[in-house]
Amino acid sequence: MDHNSQLLKGVLDMCLLSLIAEEPSYGYEMAAKLKDRGLHLVSDGSIYPTLSRLQKAGLVEGYFVETDGSGPPRKYYRIVGEGRDRLAEWSEEWKMLQAGVSTILNGGEHD
């Protein structure tokens, strides 16, 4: 696994939770949104285990929606209260981490 994949793995939970907070979505849809927003390294194979982990942690809930008859029902995910709280925490932690890394990469200069 390359370095970019390792970096992304560490923030995929937060990114998926943020997408779900915008609107309930299903796995393939989230993969497309991530790619549209510049995260091209995410595969469907990494999204579904992450969604399952978020659901087991009580941050999202899954539910099925019937399609227009062209396939099986799709499993959608929606954020719950604890998920919103966790996303707020992760967002603050991310901002602090990002600021610290930027300072280090800028040779000690603050942005």
LINHU-V902797 format. One record per pair of residues at least 12 apart in sequence whose ideal C-beta (glycine too) atoms are under 6 Angstrom apart, sorted by the first residue. I is the first residue (numbers start at 1). GAP is how many residues later the second one is. D is the distance in whole Angstrom. If there is no record, write none. Layout:
I:GAP:D
I:GAP:D
This chain:
4:37:6
5:36:5
8:33:5
12:38:5
13:37:6
14:76:4
16:34:6
17:66:6
17:70:5
19:14:6
20:40:6
20:57:5
20:59:5
21:58:5
21:66:6
24:52:5
24:54:4
26:48:4
26:49:6
26:50:5
27:20:5
27:21:6
31:13:5
31:16:5
51:26:6
58:24:5
59:23:6
59:24:4
59:27:6
60:17:5
60:19:6
60:23:5
61:17:6
61:19:6
62:13:5
62:15:5
63:13:6
